[in-house]
Amino acid sequence: MSVKTQIFLAKTFAGLCWIGAGVSGYFDSVFTDVLQIIFLASVVIALIVLVKAKREIYDEMFLENYQHAQAKTEDVMHGVFCIATVLTPFLKLVPSSASWDWPLIMAWTFFVILGIQNLITGILFWKYEEA
Amino acid sequence: MPVLKTRMYEFRKALNLQQAELAEMVGVRRETIGKLENGRYNPSLKLAMDIAKVFNKTVEEVFTFEDDED
């Protein structure tokens, strides 16, 4: 498998697993707890593949495309955070919002954000490699 | 806008080298050599010099910038 494919699969798979772990954290059941452990274990596997693939090669085009993808992702995430900051006060308008466990919600949302970040980086990296 | 033109393919064929062999000699991936030959990637000065050295040519003989007709 080429380094391009390894990085793309590792990043997108890790992204999906982070999102899965975050989303399953919103639910309180044994099933979702088990699911979350599986997702997090999968993230570790994806990260090992990622580190191994990066060690295998030092290639300037790869580095350029990877850094380009990370920089673009940072811009996208910046935009997402700005929108979230604007929208968050409106959540207080929801009648049951006072009873929500905000620290817990934010903890799992952090997992989802990590997932989106990994997913976007993987997709953009593939796009730049294909260009 | 100037476009990168290269004679890499011609020089590589003259030496009877595969893309993968040249890639290994200059320490990059085969895909990078492919994109360089198609003019879809601008190499760093170091890579350009390493490639020119393999061909025993100057960087200017291997890579040139030409004005795009469009």
N, CA and C atoms of all chains as a GROMACS GRO file, in nm:
protein
  603
    1MET      N    1   0.086  -0.121   0.000
    1MET     CA    2   0.000   0.000   0.000
    1MET      C    3   0.089   0.125   0.000
    2SER      N    4   0.059   0.221  -0.087
    2SER     CA    5   0.143   0.342  -0.095
    2SER      C    6   0.128   0.428   0.032
    3VAL      N    7   0.227   0.513   0.052
    3VAL     CA    8   0.224   0.602   0.169
    3VAL      C    9   0.100   0.692   0.163
    4LYS      N   10   0.068   0.736   0.041
    4LYS     CA   11  -0.050   0.822   0.021
    4LYS      C   12  -0.176   0.753   0.073
    5THR      N   13  -0.195   0.628   0.032
    5THR     CA   14  -0.314   0.552   0.074
    5THR      C   15  -0.312   0.527   0.224
    6GLN      N   16  -0.194   0.492   0.276
    6GLN     CA   17  -0.183   0.465   0.420
    6GLN      C   18  -0.222   0.588   0.503
    7ILE      N   19  -0.168   0.703   0.463
    7ILE     CA   20  -0.196   0.827   0.538
    7ILE      C   21  -0.344   0.863   0.525
    8PHE      N   22  -0.398   0.852   0.403
    8PHE     CA   23  -0.539   0.886   0.380
    8PHE      C   24  -0.630   0.796   0.464
    9LEU      N   25  -0.605   0.665   0.458
    9LEU     CA   26  -0.690   0.572   0.532
    9LEU      C   27  -0.676   0.592   0.684
   10ALA      N   28  -0.550   0.610   0.728
   10ALA     CA   29  -0.527   0.626   0.873
   10ALA      C   30  -0.597   0.753   0.925
   11LYS      N   31  -0.584   0.862   0.850
   11LYS     CA   32  -0.644   0.989   0.896
   11LYS      C   33  -0.797   0.983   0.891
   12THR      N   34  -0.852   0.934   0.782
   12THR     CA   35  -0.999   0.933   0.772
   12THR      C   36  -1.060   0.830   0.868
   13PHE      N   37  -0.991   0.715   0.882
   13PHE     CA   38  -1.040   0.613   0.975
   13PHE      C   39  -1.034   0.665   1.119
   14ALA      N   40  -0.920   0.730   1.153
   14ALA     CA   41  -0.907   0.788   1.288
   14ALA      C   42  -1.015   0.894   1.310
   15GLY      N   43  -1.040   0.974   1.206
   15GLY     CA   44  -1.143   1.078   1.215
   15GLY      C   45  -1.280   1.019   1.244
   16LEU      N   46  -1.315   0.915   1.167
   16LEU     CA   47  -1.446   0.852   1.186
   16LEU      C   48  -1.457   0.787   1.325
   17CYS      N   49  -1.346   0.729   1.371
   17CYS     CA   50  -1.347   0.665   1.504
   17CYS      C   51  -1.361   0.768   1.616
   18TRP      N   52  -1.291   0.881   1.602
   18TRP     CA   53  -1.305   0.989   1.702
   18TRP      C   54  -1.449   1.038   1.707
   19ILE      N   55  -1.508   1.056   1.588
   19ILE     CA   56  -1.648   1.101   1.581
   19ILE      C   57  -1.739   0.997   1.646
   20GLY      N   58  -1.714   0.870   1.612
   20GLY     CA   59  -1.793   0.760   1.670
   20GLY      C   60  -1.782   0.757   1.822
   21ALA      N   61  -1.657   0.773   1.872
   21ALA     CA   62  -1.635   0.772   2.018
   21ALA      C   63  -1.707   0.890   2.084
   22GLY      N   64  -1.700   1.006   2.018
   22GLY     CA   65  -1.766   1.125   2.073
   22GLY      C   66  -1.917   1.111   2.076
   23VAL      N   67  -1.972   1.065   1.964
   23VAL     CA   68  -2.119   1.051   1.953
   23VAL      C   69  -2.169   0.945   2.052
   24SER      N   70  -2.096   0.832   2.062
   24SER     CA   71  -2.142   0.728   2.157
   24SER      C   72  -2.130   0.775   2.302
   25GLY      N   73  -2.044   0.873   2.326
   25GLY     CA   74  -2.032   0.929   2.462
   25GLY      C   75  -2.156   1.006   2.505
   26TYR      N   76  -2.233   1.056   2.407
   26TYR     CA   77  -2.355   1.132   2.440
   26TYR      C   78  -2.463   1.041   2.501
   27PHE      N   79  -2.451   0.909   2.474
   27PHE     CA   80  -2.552   0.815   2.524
   27PHE      C   81  -2.499   0.737   2.644
   28ASP      N   82  -2.585   0.712   2.738
   28ASP     CA   83  -2.544   0.644   2.860
   28ASP      C   84  -2.597   0.501   2.863
   29SER      N   85  -2.518   0.410   2.807
   29SER     CA   86  -2.557   0.268   2.814
   29SER      C   87  -2.432   0.182   2.802
   30VAL      N   88  -2.444   0.057   2.842
   30VAL     CA   89  -2.330  -0.035   2.836
   30VAL      C   90  -2.287  -0.054   2.690
   31PHE      N   91  -2.387  -0.065   2.601
   31PHE     CA   92  -2.358  -0.086   2.459
   31PHE      C   93  -2.272   0.027   2.403
   32THR      N   94  -2.310   0.152   2.432
   32THR     CA   95  -2.233   0.266   2.379
   32THR      C   96  -2.096   0.277   2.446
   33ASP      N   97  -2.088   0.231   2.573
   33ASP     CA   98  -1.958   0.231   2.641
   33ASP      C   99  -1.861   0.134   2.572
   34VAL      N  100  -1.913   0.015   2.538
   34VAL     CA  101  -1.831  -0.085   2.469
   34VAL      C  102  -1.791  -0.032   2.331
   35LEU      N  103  -1.890   0.028   2.265
   35LEU     CA  104  -1.867   0.085   2.132
   35LEU      C  105  -1.755   0.191   2.137
   36GLN      N  106  -1.760   0.271   2.242
   36GLN     CA  107  -1.662   0.378   2.258
   36GLN      C  108  -1.521   0.321   2.277
   37ILE      N  109  -1.511   0.215   2.355
   37ILE     CA  110  -1.380   0.150   2.376
   37ILE      C  111  -1.326   0.097   2.244
   38ILE      N  112  -1.415   0.037   2.165
   38ILE     CA  113  -1.373  -0.017   2.034
   38ILE      C  114  -1.324   0.096   1.944
   39PHE      N  115  -1.399   0.208   1.942
   39PHE     CA  116  -1.360   0.323   1.860
   39PHE      C  117  -1.224   0.378   1.903
   40LEU      N  118  -1.205   0.392   2.034
   40LEU     CA  119  -1.080   0.449   2.083
   40LEU      C  120  -0.961   0.356   2.058
   41ALA      N  121  -0.985   0.225   2.068
   41ALA     CA  122  -0.879   0.128   2.038
   41ALA      C  123  -0.843   0.137   1.889
   42SER      N  124  -0.946   0.159   1.805
   42SER     CA  125  -0.923   0.173   1.660
   42SER      C  126  -0.842   0.298   1.629
   43VAL      N  127  -0.866   0.404   1.706
   43VAL     CA  128  -0.790   0.528   1.688
   43VAL      C  129  -0.642   0.501   1.714
   44VAL      N  130  -0.614   0.426   1.820
   44VAL     CA  131  -0.473   0.395   1.852
   44VAL      C  132  -0.408   0.319   1.737
   45ILE      N  133  -0.482   0.222   1.681
   45ILE     CA  134  -0.428   0.144   1.567
   45ILE      C  135  -0.400   0.237   1.449
   46ALA      N  136  -0.496   0.325   1.421
   46ALA     CA  137  -0.480   0.420   1.309
   46ALA      C  138  -0.359   0.510   1.332
   47LEU      N  139  -0.339   0.554   1.455
   47LEU     CA  140  -0.225   0.641   1.485
   47LEU      C  141  -0.092   0.567   1.468
   48ILE      N  142  -0.090   0.438   1.504
   48ILE     CA  143   0.033   0.359   1.486
   48ILE      C  144   0.065   0.349   1.336
   49VAL      N  145  -0.038   0.323   1.255
   49VAL     CA  146  -0.019   0.315   1.109
   49VAL      C  147   0.034   0.448   1.057
   50LEU      N  148  -0.023   0.556   1.107
   50LEU     CA  149   0.015   0.691   1.064
   50LEU      C  150   0.162   0.721   1.096
   51VAL      N  151   0.201   0.693   1.220
   51VAL     CA  152   0.339   0.719   1.263
   51VAL      C  153   0.436   0.631   1.182
   52LYS      N  154   0.398   0.506   1.161
   52LYS     CA  155   0.484   0.412   1.087
   52LYS      C  156   0.501   0.460   0.942
   53ALA      N  157   0.390   0.502   0.880
   53ALA     CA  158   0.396   0.549   0.741
   53ALA      C  159   0.481   0.674   0.729
   54LYS      N  160   0.471   0.762   0.826
   54LYS     CA  161   0.550   0.886   0.823
   54LYS      C  162   0.699   0.857   0.840
   55ARG      N  163   0.730   0.756   0.922
   55ARG     CA  164   0.871   0.722   0.946
   55ARG      C  165   0.934   0.660   0.824
   56GLU      N  166   0.850   0.590   0.745
   56GLU     CA  167   0.902   0.515   0.631
   56GLU      C  168   0.960   0.606   0.524
   57ILE      N  169   0.910   0.728   0.518
   57ILE     CA  170   0.948   0.812   0.404
   57ILE      C  171   0.974   0.956   0.443
   58TYR      N  172   1.076   1.012   0.378
   58TYR     CA  173   1.096   1.156   0.387
   58TYR      C  174   1.091   1.205   0.243
   59ASP      N  175   0.980   1.262   0.207
   59ASP     CA  176   0.960   1.306   0.069
   59ASP      C  177   0.903   1.447   0.072
   60GLU      N  178   0.966   1.537  -0.002
   60GLU     CA  179   0.926   1.677   0.009
   60GLU      C  180   0.784   1.705  -0.041
   61MET      N  181   0.740   1.632  -0.145
   61MET     CA  182   0.605   1.655  -0.195
   61MET      C  183   0.502   1.606  -0.093
   62PHE      N  184   0.534   1.491  -0.030
   62PHE     CA  185   0.446   1.439   0.075
   62PHE      C  186   0.434   1.540   0.188
   63LEU      N  187   0.549   1.591   0.235
   63LEU     CA  188   0.548   1.687   0.346
   63LEU      C  189   0.470   1.813   0.309
   64GLU      N  190   0.495   1.861   0.187
   64GLU     CA  191   0.426   1.982   0.141
   64GLU      C  192   0.274   1.962   0.138
   65ASN      N  193   0.232   1.849   0.081
   65ASN     CA  194   0.088   1.821   0.072
   65ASN      C  195   0.026   1.801   0.210
   66TYR      N  196   0.100   1.733   0.298
   66TYR     CA  197   0.049   1.706   0.432
   66TYR      C  198   0.037   1.836   0.511
   67GLN      N  199   0.140   1.920   0.502
   67GLN     CA  200   0.136   2.048   0.574
   67GLN      C  201   0.029   2.140   0.516
   68HIS      N  202   0.014   2.136   0.384
   68HIS     CA  203  -0.089   2.215   0.316
   68HIS      C  204  -0.228   2.173   0.366
   69ALA      N  205  -0.247   2.040   0.375
   69ALA     CA  206  -0.376   1.987   0.422
   69ALA      C  207  -0.402   2.029   0.568
   70GLN      N  208  -0.298   2.023   0.650
   70GLN     CA  209  -0.314   2.062   0.791
   70GLN      C  210  -0.345   2.211   0.804
   71ALA      N  211  -0.277   2.292   0.722
   71ALA     CA  212  -0.301   2.438   0.728
   71ALA      C  213  -0.443   2.472   0.685
   72LYS      N  214  -0.490   2.406   0.579
   72LYS     CA  215  -0.626   2.430   0.529
   72LYS      C  216  -0.728   2.384   0.634
   73THR      N  217  -0.700   2.270   0.697
   73THR     CA  218  -0.790   2.218   0.801
   73THR      C  219  -0.800   2.318   0.916
   74GLU      N  220  -0.686   2.377   0.951
   74GLU     CA  221  -0.683   2.476   1.060
   74GLU      C  222  -0.774   2.595   1.026
   75ASP      N  223  -0.768   2.638   0.901
   75ASP     CA  224  -0.855   2.748   0.856
   75ASP      C  225  -1.003   2.710   0.868
   76VAL      N  226  -1.034   2.587   0.822
   76VAL     CA  227  -1.172   2.540   0.827
   76VAL      C  228  -1.220   2.532   0.972
   77MET      N  229  -1.135   2.475   1.059
   77MET     CA  230  -1.173   2.459   1.200
   77MET      C  231  -1.189   2.594   1.269
   78HIS      N  232  -1.108   2.690   1.228
   78HIS     CA  233  -1.120   2.826   1.281
   78HIS      C  234  -1.259   2.881   1.250
   79GLY      N  235  -1.301   2.860   1.125
   79GLY     CA  236  -1.434   2.904   1.083
   79GLY      C  237  -1.544   2.833   1.162
   80VAL      N  238  -1.525   2.702   1.181
   80VAL     CA  239  -1.625   2.622   1.255
   80VAL      C  240  -1.637   2.674   1.399
   81PHE      N  241  -1.523   2.703   1.462
   81PHE     CA  242  -1.524   2.753   1.600
   81PHE      C  243  -1.592   2.890   1.609
   82CYS      N  244  -1.568   2.974   1.508
   82CYS     CA  245  -1.631   3.107   1.507
   82CYS      C  246  -1.783   3.093   1.500
   83ILE      N  247  -1.830   3.004   1.412
   83ILE     CA  248  -1.974   2.982   1.396
   83ILE      C  249  -2.031   2.924   1.527
   84ALA      N  250  -1.957   2.827   1.586
   84ALA     CA  251  -2.004   2.765   1.711
   84ALA      C  252  -2.013   2.868   1.824
   85THR      N  253  -1.915   2.959   1.828
   85THR     CA  254  -1.915   3.062   1.932
   85THR      C  255  -2.037   3.154   1.918
   86VAL      N  256  -2.071   3.185   1.793
   86VAL     CA  257  -2.186   3.272   1.768
   86VAL      C  258  -2.317   3.200   1.804
   87LEU      N  259  -2.322   3.070   1.773
   87LEU     CA  260  -2.447   2.995   1.792
   87LEU      C  261  -2.469   2.947   1.936
   88THR      N  262  -2.359   2.928   2.012
   88THR     CA  263  -2.372   2.872   2.148
   88THR      C  264  -2.470   2.948   2.238
   89PRO      N  265  -2.468   3.082   2.243
   89PRO     CA  266  -2.564   3.151   2.330
   89PRO      C  267  -2.710   3.119   2.299
   90PHE      N  268  -2.738   3.087   2.173
   90PHE     CA  269  -2.876   3.055   2.134
   90PHE      C  270  -2.924   2.922   2.195
   91LEU      N  271  -2.827   2.836   2.234
   91LEU     CA  272  -2.865   2.708   2.296
   91LEU      C  273  -2.937   2.732   2.428
   92LYS      N  274  -2.907   2.846   2.491
   92LYS     CA  275  -2.971   2.878   2.620
   92LYS      C  276  -3.121   2.902   2.603
   93LEU      N  277  -3.162   2.928   2.479
   93LEU     CA  278  -3.305   2.951   2.452
   93LEU      C  279  -3.384   2.819   2.456
   94VAL      N  280  -3.311   2.707   2.443
   94VAL     CA  281  -3.379   2.577   2.450
   94VAL      C  282  -3.424   2.556   2.596
   95PRO      N  283  -3.553   2.528   2.618
   95PRO     CA  284  -3.607   2.522   2.756
   95PRO      C  285  -3.532   2.429   2.851
   96SER      N  286  -3.492   2.311   2.802
   96SER     CA  287  -3.429   2.213   2.893
   96SER      C  288  -3.277   2.232   2.906
   97SER      N  289  -3.222   2.336   2.845
   97SER     CA  290  -3.077   2.352   2.840
   97SER      C  291  -3.012   2.366   2.979
   98ALA      N  292  -3.087   2.419   3.076
   98ALA     CA  293  -3.031   2.440   3.211
   98ALA      C  294  -2.996   2.307   3.278
   99SER      N  295  -3.070   2.202   3.240
   99SER     CA  296  -3.045   2.072   3.303
   99SER      C  297  -2.939   1.988   3.231
  100TRP      N  298  -2.888   2.041   3.120
  100TRP     CA  299  -2.789   1.964   3.043
  100TRP      C  300  -2.658   1.960   3.119
  101ASP      N  301  -2.588   1.848   3.103
  101ASP     CA  302  -2.456   1.832   3.166
  101ASP      C  303  -2.350   1.889   3.070
  102TRP      N  304  -2.332   2.020   3.079
  102TRP     CA  305  -2.246   2.088   2.981
  102TRP      C  306  -2.101   2.039   2.978
  103PRO      N  307  -2.036   2.019   3.096
  103PRO     CA  308  -1.897   1.970   3.089
  103PRO      C  309  -1.884   1.836   3.015
  104LEU      N  310  -1.982   1.747   3.039
  104LEU     CA  311  -1.979   1.617   2.973
  104LEU      C  312  -2.003   1.632   2.822
  105ILE      N  313  -2.100   1.716   2.789
  105ILE     CA  314  -2.131   1.739   2.647
  105ILE      C  315  -2.007   1.795   2.575
  106MET      N  316  -1.942   1.892   2.641
  106MET     CA  317  -1.824   1.954   2.579
  106MET      C  318  -1.711   1.853   2.566
  107ALA      N  319  -1.697   1.763   2.665
  107ALA     CA  320  -1.590   1.661   2.659
  107ALA      C  321  -1.608   1.572   2.537
  108TRP      N  322  -1.732   1.526   2.514
  108TRP     CA  323  -1.756   1.438   2.397
  108TRP      C  324  -1.751   1.518   2.267
  109THR      N  325  -1.792   1.644   2.273
  109THR     CA  326  -1.786   1.727   2.153
  109THR      C  327  -1.640   1.747   2.109
  110PHE      N  328  -1.551   1.752   2.209
  110PHE     CA  329  -1.408   1.764   2.179
  110PHE      C  330  -1.361   1.645   2.094
  111PHE      N  331  -1.411   1.525   2.127
  111PHE     CA  332  -1.377   1.405   2.049
  111PHE      C  333  -1.427   1.421   1.904
  112VAL      N  334  -1.551   1.472   1.892
  112VAL     CA  335  -1.610   1.488   1.758
  112VAL      C  336  -1.528   1.590   1.677
  113ILE      N  337  -1.487   1.698   1.743
  113ILE     CA  338  -1.406   1.801   1.675
  113ILE      C  339  -1.273   1.741   1.627
  114LEU      N  340  -1.210   1.661   1.715
  114LEU     CA  341  -1.086   1.593   1.677
  114LEU      C  342  -1.109   1.505   1.554
  115GLY      N  343  -1.223   1.438   1.554
  115GLY     CA  344  -1.258   1.350   1.442
  115GLY      C  345  -1.274   1.427   1.313
  116ILE      N  346  -1.347   1.538   1.320
  116ILE     CA  347  -1.368   1.620   1.199
  116ILE      C  348  -1.234   1.670   1.147
  117GLN      N  349  -1.149   1.712   1.240
  117GLN     CA  350  -1.017   1.764   1.203
  117GLN      C  351  -0.935   1.657   1.128
  118ASN      N  352  -0.933   1.536   1.183
  118ASN     CA  353  -0.859   1.426   1.119
  118ASN      C  354  -0.918   1.392   0.983
  119LEU      N  355  -1.050   1.389   0.978
  119LEU     CA  356  -1.121   1.354   0.855
  119LEU      C  357  -1.089   1.454   0.744
  120ILE      N  358  -1.098   1.583   0.776
  120ILE     CA  359  -1.072   1.687   0.676
  120ILE      C  360  -0.926   1.680   0.629
  121THR      N  361  -0.834   1.661   0.724
  121THR     CA  362  -0.692   1.653   0.686
  121THR      C  363  -0.668   1.536   0.590
  122GLY      N  364  -0.727   1.422   0.621
  122GLY     CA  365  -0.711   1.304   0.536
  122GLY      C  366  -0.764   1.327   0.396
  123ILE      N  367  -0.883   1.385   0.388
  123ILE     CA  368  -0.946   1.408   0.257
  123ILE      C  369  -0.867   1.511   0.176
  124LEU      N  370  -0.826   1.620   0.242
  124LEU     CA  371  -0.750   1.723   0.172
  124LEU      C  372  -0.613   1.671   0.126
  125PHE      N  373  -0.550   1.590   0.211
  125PHE     CA  374  -0.420   1.532   0.175
  125PHE      C  375  -0.434   1.449   0.047
  126TRP      N  376  -0.539   1.368   0.043
  126TRP     CA  377  -0.564   1.285  -0.076
  126TRP      C  378  -0.587   1.373  -0.198
  127LYS      N  379  -0.664   1.478  -0.179
  127LYS     CA  380  -0.695   1.571  -0.289
  127LYS      C  381  -0.567   1.635  -0.344
  128TYR      N  382  -0.481   1.680  -0.254
  128TYR     CA  383  -0.356   1.745  -0.299
  128TYR      C  384  -0.261   1.646  -0.365
  129GLU      N  385  -0.262   1.522  -0.316
  129GLU     CA  386  -0.175   1.419  -0.376
  129GLU      C  387  -0.223   1.384  -0.517
  130GLU      N  388  -0.356   1.390  -0.536
  130GLU     CA  389  -0.414   1.357  -0.666
  130GLU      C  390  -0.400   1.470  -0.766
  131ALA      N  391  -0.387   1.592  -0.718
  131ALA     CA  392  -0.387   1.711  -0.807
  131ALA      C  393  -0.271   1.709  -0.905
  132MET      N  394   0.160   3.360  -1.633
  132MET     CA  395   0.232   3.300  -1.521
  132MET      C  396   0.333   3.196  -1.572
  133PRO      N  397   0.458   3.203  -1.525
  133PRO     CA  398   0.558   3.108  -1.576
  133PRO      C  399   0.524   2.963  -1.536
  134VAL      N  400   0.550   2.873  -1.629
  134VAL     CA  401   0.520   2.731  -1.605
  134VAL      C  402   0.652   2.653  -1.608
  135LEU      N  403   0.662   2.558  -1.516
  135LEU     CA  404   0.784   2.477  -1.508
  135LEU      C  405   0.787   2.375  -1.621
  136LYS      N  406   0.895   2.380  -1.697
  136LYS     CA  407   0.914   2.279  -1.802
  136LYS      C  408   1.036   2.196  -1.764
  137THR      N  409   1.029   2.070  -1.793
  137THR     CA  410   1.142   1.984  -1.756
  137THR      C  411   1.176   1.885  -1.867
  138ARG      N  412   1.304   1.849  -1.870
  138ARG     CA  413   1.348   1.749  -1.967
  138ARG      C  414   1.386   1.620  -1.894
  139MET      N  415   1.328   1.604  -1.777
  139MET     CA  416   1.360   1.488  -1.693
  139MET      C  417   1.335   1.356  -1.764
  140TYR      N  418   1.218   1.348  -1.830
  140TYR     CA  419   1.180   1.223  -1.896
  140TYR      C  420   1.286   1.183  -1.999
  141GLU      N  421   1.325   1.282  -2.079
  141GLU     CA  422   1.425   1.260  -2.185
  141GLU      C  423   1.559   1.212  -2.126
  142PHE      N  424   1.604   1.281  -2.020
  142PHE     CA  425   1.733   1.246  -1.958
  142PHE      C  426   1.724   1.111  -1.886
  143ARG      N  427   1.609   1.086  -1.826
  143ARG     CA  428   1.592   0.959  -1.754
  143ARG      C  429   1.596   0.841  -1.852
  144LYS      N  430   1.527   0.858  -1.966
  144LYS     CA  431   1.524   0.753  -2.067
  144LYS      C  432   1.664   0.730  -2.125
  145ALA      N  433   1.739   0.840  -2.140
  145ALA     CA  434   1.875   0.830  -2.194
  145ALA      C  435   1.963   0.745  -2.102
  146LEU      N  436   1.936   0.753  -1.972
  146LEU     CA  437   2.013   0.673  -1.876
  146LEU      C  438   1.949   0.536  -1.850
  147ASN      N  439   1.836   0.512  -1.918
  147ASN     CA  440   1.763   0.387  -1.904
  147ASN      C  441   1.723   0.360  -1.757
  148LEU      N  442   1.673   0.465  -1.694
  148LEU     CA  443   1.632   0.454  -1.553
  148LEU      C  444   1.481   0.448  -1.542
  149GLN      N  445   1.433   0.369  -1.447
  149GLN     CA  446   1.290   0.368  -1.414
  149GLN      C  447   1.263   0.484  -1.318
  150GLN      N  448   1.136   0.528  -1.314
  150GLN     CA  449   1.100   0.636  -1.220
  150GLN      C  450   1.136   0.596  -1.076
  151ALA      N  451   1.109   0.472  -1.042
  151ALA     CA  452   1.136   0.425  -0.905
  151ALA      C  453   1.285   0.428  -0.872
  152GLU      N  454   1.367   0.395  -0.972
  152GLU     CA  455   1.513   0.395  -0.952
  152GLU      C  456   1.563   0.538  -0.928
  153LEU      N  457   1.514   0.629  -1.012
  153LEU     CA  458   1.555   0.769  -0.996
  153LEU      C  459   1.506   0.823  -0.861
  154ALA      N  460   1.384   0.784  -0.826
  154ALA     CA  461   1.327   0.828  -0.698
  154ALA      C  462   1.415   0.784  -0.582
  155GLU      N  463   1.461   0.660  -0.588
  155GLU     CA  464   1.545   0.608  -0.481
  155GLU      C  465   1.680   0.680  -0.477
  156MET      N  466   1.731   0.713  -0.594
  156MET     CA  467   1.862   0.780  -0.601
  156MET      C  468   1.859   0.919  -0.539
  157VAL      N  469   1.745   0.988  -0.554
  157VAL     CA  470   1.736   1.125  -0.502
  157VAL      C  471   1.655   1.132  -0.372
  158GLY      N  472   1.609   1.017  -0.324
  158GLY     CA  473   1.543   1.010  -0.194
  158GLY      C  474   1.402   1.065  -0.187
  159VAL      N  475   1.324   1.039  -0.294
  159VAL     CA  476   1.182   1.079  -0.292
  159VAL      C  477   1.097   0.960  -0.336
  160ARG      N  478   0.964   0.980  -0.338
  160ARG     CA  479   0.875   0.874  -0.384
  160ARG      C  480   0.867   0.873  -0.536
  161ARG      N  481   0.827   0.759  -0.590
  161ARG     CA  482   0.810   0.748  -0.735
  161ARG      C  483   0.705   0.848  -0.785
  162GLU      N  484   0.601   0.868  -0.703
  162GLU     CA  485   0.494   0.961  -0.740
  162GLU      C  486   0.548   1.103  -0.761
  163THR      N  487   0.645   1.139  -0.680
  163THR     CA  488   0.703   1.274  -0.690
  163THR      C  489   0.774   1.290  -0.824
  164ILE      N  490   0.847   1.187  -0.866
  164ILE     CA  491   0.917   1.191  -0.995
  164ILE      C  492   0.813   1.202  -1.108
  165GLY      N  493   0.705   1.124  -1.097
  165GLY     CA  494   0.598   1.128  -1.197
  165GLY      C  495   0.539   1.267  -1.211
  166LYS      N  496   0.514   1.330  -1.099
  166LYS     CA  497   0.454   1.465  -1.103
  166LYS      C  498   0.554   1.568  -1.155
  167LEU      N  499   0.681   1.550  -1.121
  167LEU     CA  500   0.784   1.641  -1.172
  167LEU      C  501   0.792   1.632  -1.325
  168GLU      N  502   0.788   1.510  -1.375
  168GLU     CA  503   0.798   1.490  -1.520
  168GLU      C  504   0.678   1.550  -1.593
  169ASN      N  505   0.565   1.550  -1.526
  169ASN     CA  506   0.443   1.607  -1.588
  169ASN      C  507   0.432   1.757  -1.564
  170GLY      N  508   0.529   1.814  -1.495
  170GLY     CA  509   0.526   1.958  -1.466
  170GLY      C  510   0.417   1.997  -1.367
  171ARG      N  511   0.377   1.901  -1.283
  171ARG     CA  512   0.270   1.929  -1.186
  171ARG      C  513   0.323   1.954  -1.046
  172TYR      N  514   0.454   1.959  -1.034
  172TYR     CA  515   0.513   1.986  -0.902
  172TYR      C  516   0.643   2.063  -0.919
  173ASN      N  517   0.659   2.168  -0.839
  173ASN     CA  518   0.782   2.247  -0.841
  173ASN      C  519   0.878   2.192  -0.735
  174PRO      N  520   0.994   2.144  -0.775
  174PRO     CA  521   1.084   2.085  -0.675
  174PRO      C  522   1.156   2.192  -0.594
  175SER      N  523   1.207   2.151  -0.479
  175SER     CA  524   1.292   2.241  -0.401
  175SER      C  525   1.425   2.252  -0.476
  176LEU      N  526   1.503   2.351  -0.441
  176LEU     CA  527   1.632   2.369  -0.506
  176LEU      C  528   1.721   2.246  -0.484
  177LYS      N  529   1.714   2.191  -0.363
  177LYS     CA  530   1.796   2.074  -0.331
  177LYS      C  531   1.760   1.955  -0.421
  178LEU      N  532   1.628   1.932  -0.435
  178LEU     CA  533   1.585   1.818  -0.517
  178LEU      C  534   1.623   1.841  -0.663
  179ALA      N  535   1.603   1.964  -0.710
  179ALA     CA  536   1.638   1.997  -0.849
  179ALA      C  537   1.788   1.972  -0.873
  180MET      N  538   1.870   2.011  -0.776
  180MET     CA  539   2.014   1.992  -0.789
  180MET      C  540   2.052   1.844  -0.783
  181ASP      N  541   1.984   1.770  -0.695
  181ASP     CA  542   2.011   1.626  -0.684
  181ASP      C  543   1.977   1.554  -0.815
  182ILE      N  544   1.863   1.593  -0.875
  182ILE     CA  545   1.820   1.530  -1.001
  182ILE      C  546   1.918   1.565  -1.113
  183ALA      N  547   1.956   1.693  -1.118
  183ALA     CA  548   2.051   1.738  -1.221
  183ALA      C  549   2.184   1.663  -1.208
  184LYS      N  550   2.223   1.639  -1.083
  184LYS     CA  551   2.350   1.569  -1.057
  184LYS      C  552   2.345   1.425  -1.110
  185VAL      N  553   2.229   1.360  -1.091
  185VAL     CA  554   2.214   1.222  -1.141
  185VAL      C  555   2.230   1.221  -1.293
  186PHE      N  556   2.174   1.322  -1.360
  186PHE     CA  557   2.180   1.329  -1.507
  186PHE      C  558   2.312   1.388  -1.557
  187ASN      N  559   2.394   1.433  -1.462
  187ASN     CA  560   2.520   1.500  -1.497
  187ASN      C  561   2.495   1.624  -1.584
  188LYS      N  562   2.392   1.699  -1.546
  188LYS     CA  563   2.355   1.822  -1.619
  188LYS      C  564   2.344   1.935  -1.517
  189THR      N  565   2.325   2.056  -1.568
  189THR     CA  566   2.300   2.168  -1.477
  189THR      C  567   2.149   2.175  -1.450
  190VAL      N  568   2.113   2.243  -1.343
  190VAL     CA  569   1.971   2.257  -1.310
  190VAL      C  570   1.896   2.324  -1.425
  191GLU      N  571   1.959   2.423  -1.486
  191GLU     CA  572   1.896   2.497  -1.596
  191GLU      C  573   1.870   2.410  -1.719
  192GLU      N  574   1.954   2.308  -1.736
  192GLU     CA  575   1.934   2.217  -1.850
  192GLU      C  576   1.814   2.125  -1.824
  193VAL      N  577   1.792   2.093  -1.698
  193VAL     CA  578   1.683   2.000  -1.664
  193VAL      C  579   1.551   2.074  -1.644
  194PHE      N  580   1.556   2.186  -1.575
  194PHE     CA  581   1.434   2.263  -1.545
  194PHE      C  582   1.442   2.404  -1.602
  195THR      N  583   1.332   2.447  -1.664
  195THR     CA  584   1.323   2.585  -1.711
  195THR      C  585   1.183   2.639  -1.682
  196PHE      N  586   1.174   2.767  -1.666
  196PHE     CA  587   1.043   2.831  -1.651
  196PHE      C  588   1.011   2.902  -1.782
  197GLU      N  589   0.893   2.872  -1.835
  197GLU     CA  590   0.850   2.935  -1.960
  197GLU      C  591   0.716   3.004  -1.936
  198ASP      N  592   0.696   3.114  -2.009
  198ASP     CA  593   0.568   3.185  -1.995
  198ASP      C  594   0.456   3.101  -2.051
  199ASP      N  595   0.346   3.094  -1.974
  199ASP     CA  596   0.228   3.019  -2.018
  199ASP      C  597   0.161   3.094  -2.132
  200GLU      N  598   0.125   3.021  -2.237
  200GLU     CA  599   0.059   3.081  -2.354
  200GLU      C  600  -0.079   3.136  -2.318
  201ASP      N  601  -0.145   3.065  -2.222
  201ASP     CA  602  -0.280   3.108  -2.182
  201ASP      C  603  -0.266   3.231  -2.097
   0.00000   0.00000   0.00000
